[in-house]
Amino acid sequence: MKKQVFKTIAKINKVVFPSYSKKQLDLAKATKLQLMIIGWRYFVTTRAI
C-alpha cells in the first residue's frame, strides 16, 4: 500500500518538477529551491523502489 502511494507520487513528480539531470545542472551552483526539489524527488524515488 505504502509503496503504491510513493509510485503514484513519483509519477506526479515526473510531470510537475523539472529534470535537472537533463539540463546538466551543476549542484554547486544550484539554488536552495532546486536542491530541495532534487532532495524531494530522491526521497520519493527511493521509497517507490
N, CA, C and O atoms as a CHARMM CRD file, in Angstrom:
* protein
*
  196
    1    1 MET  N      0.83300  -1.19800   0.00000 PROA 1      0.00000
    2    1 MET  CA     0.00000   0.00000   0.00000 PROA 1      0.00000
    3    1 MET  C      0.87600   1.26100   0.00000 PROA 1      0.00000
    4    1 MET  O      0.70700   2.14700  -0.83800 PROA 1      0.00000
    5    2 LYS  N      1.80900   1.32500   0.94800 PROA 2      0.00000
    6    2 LYS  CA     2.67900   2.49300   1.06400 PROA 2      0.00000
    7    2 LYS  C      3.53700   2.66000  -0.19100 PROA 2      0.00000
    8    2 LYS  O      3.76500   3.77500  -0.66100 PROA 2      0.00000
    9    3 LYS  N      4.00500   1.53700  -0.72100 PROA 3      0.00000
   10    3 LYS  CA     4.84500   1.57100  -1.92200 PROA 3      0.00000
   11    3 LYS  C      4.04900   2.10700  -3.12000 PROA 3      0.00000
   12    3 LYS  O      4.58500   2.86500  -3.92800 PROA 3      0.00000
   13    4 GLN  N      2.81000   1.72800  -3.23300 PROA 4      0.00000
   14    4 GLN  CA     1.96300   2.18400  -4.34000 PROA 4      0.00000
   15    4 GLN  C      1.71800   3.68700  -4.26500 PROA 4      0.00000
   16    4 GLN  O      1.65500   4.36000  -5.29400 PROA 4      0.00000
   17    5 VAL  N      1.58200   4.20900  -3.06200 PROA 5      0.00000
   18    5 VAL  CA     1.38300   5.64900  -2.88300 PROA 5      0.00000
   19    5 VAL  C      2.61500   6.40200  -3.38300 PROA 5      0.00000
   20    5 VAL  O      2.49200   7.40700  -4.08300 PROA 5      0.00000
   21    6 PHE  N      3.80500   5.91400  -3.02100 PROA 6      0.00000
   22    6 PHE  CA     5.02400   6.58100  -3.45600 PROA 6      0.00000
   23    6 PHE  C      5.24100   6.44800  -4.96100 PROA 6      0.00000
   24    6 PHE  O      5.81000   7.34900  -5.57700 PROA 6      0.00000
   25    7 LYS  N      4.80200   5.35100  -5.56300 PROA 7      0.00000
   26    7 LYS  CA     4.89500   5.20800  -7.01500 PROA 7      0.00000
   27    7 LYS  C      4.00800   6.23900  -7.70400 PROA 7      0.00000
   28    7 LYS  O      4.39000   6.80400  -8.72900 PROA 7      0.00000
   29    8 THR  N      2.84200   6.48200  -7.15200 PROA 8      0.00000
   30    8 THR  CA     1.93100   7.48600  -7.70800 PROA 8      0.00000
   31    8 THR  C      2.51600   8.88500  -7.55600 PROA 8      0.00000
   32    8 THR  O      2.45100   9.69100  -8.48400 PROA 8      0.00000
   33    9 ILE  N      3.08600   9.17600  -6.39000 PROA 9      0.00000
   34    9 ILE  CA     3.71700  10.48000  -6.16600 PROA 9      0.00000
   35    9 ILE  C      4.89300  10.66300  -7.12100 PROA 9      0.00000
   36    9 ILE  O      5.10500  11.76500  -7.62700 PROA 9      0.00000
   37   10 ALA  N      5.66100   9.60200  -7.37700 PROA 10     0.00000
   38   10 ALA  CA     6.80400   9.67600  -8.28700 PROA 10     0.00000
   39   10 ALA  C      6.35800  10.02200  -9.70600 PROA 10     0.00000
   40   10 ALA  O      7.03000  10.78500 -10.39900 PROA 10     0.00000
   41   11 LYS  N      5.23300   9.46700 -10.13600 PROA 11     0.00000
   42   11 LYS  CA     4.71500   9.78600 -11.47100 PROA 11     0.00000
   43   11 LYS  C      4.27400  11.24500 -11.55300 PROA 11     0.00000
   44   11 LYS  O      4.48300  11.90600 -12.57000 PROA 11     0.00000
   45   12 ILE  N      3.67200  11.73700 -10.49200 PROA 12     0.00000
   46   12 ILE  CA     3.24700  13.14000 -10.44700 PROA 12     0.00000
   47   12 ILE  C      4.47400  14.05100 -10.45700 PROA 12     0.00000
   48   12 ILE  O      4.48700  15.06500 -11.15500 PROA 12     0.00000
   49   13 ASN  N      5.50700  13.69300  -9.68600 PROA 13     0.00000
   50   13 ASN  CA     6.73800  14.48400  -9.64700 PROA 13     0.00000
   51   13 ASN  C      7.38600  14.57500 -11.02100 PROA 13     0.00000
   52   13 ASN  O      7.92300  15.61800 -11.39400 PROA 13     0.00000
   53   14 LYS  N      7.33600  13.48400 -11.76800 PROA 14     0.00000
   54   14 LYS  CA     7.95200  13.45300 -13.09500 PROA 14     0.00000
   55   14 LYS  C      7.29800  14.46800 -14.02700 PROA 14     0.00000
   56   14 LYS  O      7.96400  15.04800 -14.88400 PROA 14     0.00000
   57   15 VAL  N      6.01800  14.67600 -13.86200 PROA 15     0.00000
   58   15 VAL  CA     5.29100  15.62300 -14.71300 PROA 15     0.00000
   59   15 VAL  C      5.44900  17.06300 -14.21000 PROA 15     0.00000
   60   15 VAL  O      5.62500  17.98600 -15.00500 PROA 15     0.00000
   61   16 VAL  N      5.38700  17.24400 -12.90300 PROA 16     0.00000
   62   16 VAL  CA     5.35000  18.58700 -12.32300 PROA 16     0.00000
   63   16 VAL  C      6.73000  19.23500 -12.22500 PROA 16     0.00000
   64   16 VAL  O      6.91100  20.38600 -12.62200 PROA 16     0.00000
   65   17 PHE  N      7.70500  18.48700 -11.69300 PROA 17     0.00000
   66   17 PHE  CA     9.02600  19.06600 -11.44700 PROA 17     0.00000
   67   17 PHE  C      9.96500  18.84800 -12.61700 PROA 17     0.00000
   68   17 PHE  O      9.88800  17.82000 -13.29000 PROA 17     0.00000
   69   18 PRO  N     10.85300  19.80500 -12.86800 PROA 18     0.00000
   70   18 PRO  CA    11.79900  19.66500 -13.98300 PROA 18     0.00000
   71   18 PRO  C     12.88400  18.63500 -13.67300 PROA 18     0.00000
   72   18 PRO  O     13.18500  18.35800 -12.51200 PROA 18     0.00000
   73   19 SER  N     13.46000  18.07700 -14.73000 PROA 19     0.00000
   74   19 SER  CA    14.56600  17.13700 -14.58200 PROA 19     0.00000
   75   19 SER  C     15.86800  17.91500 -14.70900 PROA 19     0.00000
   76   19 SER  O     16.22400  18.37800 -15.79300 PROA 19     0.00000
   77   20 TYR  N     16.56200  18.05300 -13.60900 PROA 20     0.00000
   78   20 TYR  CA    17.79400  18.82800 -13.61800 PROA 20     0.00000
   79   20 TYR  C     18.95600  18.05200 -14.22100 PROA 20     0.00000
   80   20 TYR  O     19.94000  18.65800 -14.64600 PROA 20     0.00000
   81   21 SER  N     18.86600  16.73300 -14.26900 PROA 21     0.00000
   82   21 SER  CA    19.94300  15.96200 -14.87900 PROA 21     0.00000
   83   21 SER  C     19.94900  16.15300 -16.39600 PROA 21     0.00000
   84   21 SER  O     21.01200  16.14800 -17.01800 PROA 21     0.00000
   85   22 LYS  N     18.77900  16.32000 -16.98400 PROA 22     0.00000
   86   22 LYS  CA    18.71200  16.57700 -18.42400 PROA 22     0.00000
   87   22 LYS  C     19.22700  17.97200 -18.76400 PROA 22     0.00000
   88   22 LYS  O     19.75500  18.20400 -19.85100 PROA 22     0.00000
   89   23 LYS  N     19.06500  18.89200 -17.82100 PROA 23     0.00000
   90   23 LYS  CA    19.54800  20.26100 -18.02800 PROA 23     0.00000
   91   23 LYS  C     21.01600  20.40700 -17.63700 PROA 23     0.00000
   92   23 LYS  O     21.59700  21.48000 -17.79700 PROA 23     0.00000
   93   24 GLN  N     21.62300  19.32500 -17.12000 PROA 24     0.00000
   94   24 GLN  CA    23.01500  19.29700 -16.67600 PROA 24     0.00000
   95   24 GLN  C     23.29900  20.39700 -15.65900 PROA 24     0.00000
   96   24 GLN  O     24.24200  21.17500 -15.80600 PROA 24     0.00000
   97   25 LEU  N     22.47800  20.44200 -14.64200 PROA 25     0.00000
   98   25 LEU  CA    22.61400  21.42300 -13.56900 PROA 25     0.00000
   99   25 LEU  C     23.82200  21.08800 -12.70800 PROA 25     0.00000
  100   25 LEU  O     23.99800  19.94000 -12.29900 PROA 25     0.00000
  101   26 ASP  N     24.64700  22.07800 -12.43400 PROA 26     0.00000
  102   26 ASP  CA    25.78100  21.91100 -11.53100 PROA 26     0.00000
  103   26 ASP  C     25.26800  22.07300 -10.10500 PROA 26     0.00000
  104   26 ASP  O     24.72900  23.12300  -9.75500 PROA 26     0.00000
  105   27 LEU  N     25.43200  21.03500  -9.27900 PROA 27     0.00000
  106   27 LEU  CA    24.89800  21.07300  -7.91900 PROA 27     0.00000
  107   27 LEU  C     25.55500  22.15400  -7.06600 PROA 27     0.00000
  108   27 LEU  O     24.94400  22.65100  -6.11900 PROA 27     0.00000
  109   28 ALA  N     26.77400  22.51800  -7.38800 PROA 28     0.00000
  110   28 ALA  CA    27.45400  23.56700  -6.63200 PROA 28     0.00000
  111   28 ALA  C     26.81800  24.93200  -6.87800 PROA 28     0.00000
  112   28 ALA  O     26.91200  25.82300  -6.03300 PROA 28     0.00000
  113   29 LYS  N     26.17200  25.09900  -8.03300 PROA 29     0.00000
  114   29 LYS  CA    25.55800  26.37700  -8.38200 PROA 29     0.00000
  115   29 LYS  C     24.03600  26.36100  -8.24100 PROA 29     0.00000
  116   29 LYS  O     23.37000  27.33900  -8.58100 PROA 29     0.00000
  117   30 ALA  N     23.48900  25.26200  -7.74400 PROA 30     0.00000
  118   30 ALA  CA    22.03900  25.13600  -7.60900 PROA 30     0.00000
  119   30 ALA  C     21.52600  26.01100  -6.46300 PROA 30     0.00000
  120   30 ALA  O     22.19500  26.19400  -5.44600 PROA 30     0.00000
  121   31 THR  N     20.32300  26.54100  -6.66100 PROA 31     0.00000
  122   31 THR  CA    19.69900  27.34300  -5.61300 PROA 31     0.00000
  123   31 THR  C     19.11700  26.41600  -4.55000 PROA 31     0.00000
  124   31 THR  O     19.05100  25.20200  -4.74400 PROA 31     0.00000
  125   32 LYS  N     18.70300  26.98600  -3.44200 PROA 32     0.00000
  126   32 LYS  CA    18.11500  26.19700  -2.34800 PROA 32     0.00000
  127   32 LYS  C     16.83500  25.49600  -2.80600 PROA 32     0.00000
  128   32 LYS  O     16.57600  24.35700  -2.41700 PROA 32     0.00000
  129   33 LEU  N     16.04200  26.16900  -3.62400 PROA 33     0.00000
  130   33 LEU  CA    14.80900  25.57400  -4.13000 PROA 33     0.00000
  131   33 LEU  C     15.11500  24.37500  -5.01700 PROA 33     0.00000
  132   33 LEU  O     14.45900  23.33800  -4.90800 PROA 33     0.00000
  133   34 GLN  N     16.10400  24.50800  -5.89300 PROA 34     0.00000
  134   34 GLN  CA    16.47800  23.40400  -6.76900 PROA 34     0.00000
  135   34 GLN  C     16.99100  22.21900  -5.95700 PROA 34     0.00000
  136   34 GLN  O     16.66700  21.07200  -6.26600 PROA 34     0.00000
  137   35 LEU  N     17.78400  22.48400  -4.92600 PROA 35     0.00000
  138   35 LEU  CA    18.28100  21.41000  -4.07300 PROA 35     0.00000
  139   35 LEU  C     17.14900  20.73400  -3.31600 PROA 35     0.00000
  140   35 LEU  O     17.17300  19.52100  -3.10400 PROA 35     0.00000
  141   36 MET  N     16.15400  21.52100  -2.90700 PROA 36     0.00000
  142   36 MET  CA    15.01000  20.96200  -2.21900 PROA 36     0.00000
  143   36 MET  C     14.21500  20.04300  -3.15000 PROA 36     0.00000
  144   36 MET  O     13.77600  18.97300  -2.73100 PROA 36     0.00000
  145   37 ILE  N     14.03000  20.44400  -4.38800 PROA 37     0.00000
  146   37 ILE  CA    13.30900  19.61900  -5.36700 PROA 37     0.00000
  147   37 ILE  C     14.07700  18.33000  -5.63400 PROA 37     0.00000
  148   37 ILE  O     13.47800  17.25700  -5.70800 PROA 37     0.00000
  149   38 ILE  N     15.38900  18.42600  -5.77800 PROA 38     0.00000
  150   38 ILE  CA    16.21600  17.23600  -6.00400 PROA 38     0.00000
  151   38 ILE  C     16.09800  16.28800  -4.81000 PROA 38     0.00000
  152   38 ILE  O     15.95700  15.07800  -4.98700 PROA 38     0.00000
  153   39 GLY  N     16.15600  16.83300  -3.61100 PROA 39     0.00000
  154   39 GLY  CA    16.02600  16.01700  -2.40700 PROA 39     0.00000
  155   39 GLY  C     14.66500  15.34200  -2.30100 PROA 39     0.00000
  156   39 GLY  O     14.57800  14.17100  -1.93100 PROA 39     0.00000
  157   40 TRP  N     13.61400  16.06800  -2.62000 PROA 40     0.00000
  158   40 TRP  CA    12.26300  15.51200  -2.56700 PROA 40     0.00000
  159   40 TRP  C     12.10300  14.38400  -3.56800 PROA 40     0.00000
  160   40 TRP  O     11.54500  13.33500  -3.24700 PROA 40     0.00000
  161   41 ARG  N     12.59700  14.60000  -4.79500 PROA 41     0.00000
  162   41 ARG  CA    12.49400  13.55800  -5.82700 PROA 41     0.00000
  163   41 ARG  C     13.28800  12.32400  -5.42100 PROA 41     0.00000
  164   41 ARG  O     12.84900  11.20100  -5.67000 PROA 41     0.00000
  165   42 TYR  N     14.44800  12.51400  -4.79900 PROA 42     0.00000
  166   42 TYR  CA    15.25600  11.39100  -4.33100 PROA 42     0.00000
  167   42 TYR  C     14.51900  10.62500  -3.23600 PROA 42     0.00000
  168   42 TYR  O     14.47300   9.39500  -3.25600 PROA 42     0.00000
  169   43 PHE  N     13.94900  11.35000  -2.28700 PROA 43     0.00000
  170   43 PHE  CA    13.20800  10.74300  -1.18300 PROA 43     0.00000
  171   43 PHE  C     12.06200   9.87100  -1.70300 PROA 43     0.00000
  172   43 PHE  O     11.88900   8.73600  -1.25800 PROA 43     0.00000
  173   44 VAL  N     11.29300  10.39900  -2.63300 PROA 44     0.00000
  174   44 VAL  CA    10.14200   9.66700  -3.16200 PROA 44     0.00000
  175   44 VAL  C     10.60300   8.47700  -3.99400 PROA 44     0.00000
  176   44 VAL  O     10.03100   7.39300  -3.89200 PROA 44     0.00000
  177   45 THR  N     11.62800   8.66900  -4.81000 PROA 45     0.00000
  178   45 THR  CA    12.10700   7.59600  -5.67500 PROA 45     0.00000
  179   45 THR  C     12.63300   6.41900  -4.86600 PROA 45     0.00000
  180   45 THR  O     12.35300   5.26600  -5.19700 PROA 45     0.00000
  181   46 THR  N     13.38300   6.69300  -3.82200 PROA 46     0.00000
  182   46 THR  CA    13.94800   5.59500  -3.02900 PROA 46     0.00000
  183   46 THR  C     12.85400   4.81700  -2.30900 PROA 46     0.00000
  184   46 THR  O     13.02100   3.62200  -2.06500 PROA 46     0.00000
  185   47 ARG  N     11.76600   5.44200  -1.97100 PROA 47     0.00000
  186   47 ARG  CA    10.68200   4.72300  -1.31100 PROA 47     0.00000
  187   47 ARG  C      9.74100   4.03700  -2.29900 PROA 47     0.00000
  188   47 ARG  O      8.99300   3.13600  -1.91900 PROA 47     0.00000
  189   48 ALA  N      9.77500   4.45400  -3.54900 PROA 48     0.00000
  190   48 ALA  CA     8.93000   3.81600  -4.56500 PROA 48     0.00000
  191   48 ALA  C      9.57200   2.54500  -5.12000 PROA 48     0.00000
  192   48 ALA  O      8.89700   1.71000  -5.72200 PROA 48     0.00000
  193   49 ILE  N     10.88600   2.40700  -4.91200 PROA 49     0.00000
  194   49 ILE  CA    11.58400   1.23500  -5.45100 PROA 49     0.00000
  195   49 ILE  C     11.40800   0.04200  -4.53700 PROA 49     0.00000
  196   49 ILE  O     11.92500  -1.03800  -4.82500 PROA 49     0.00000
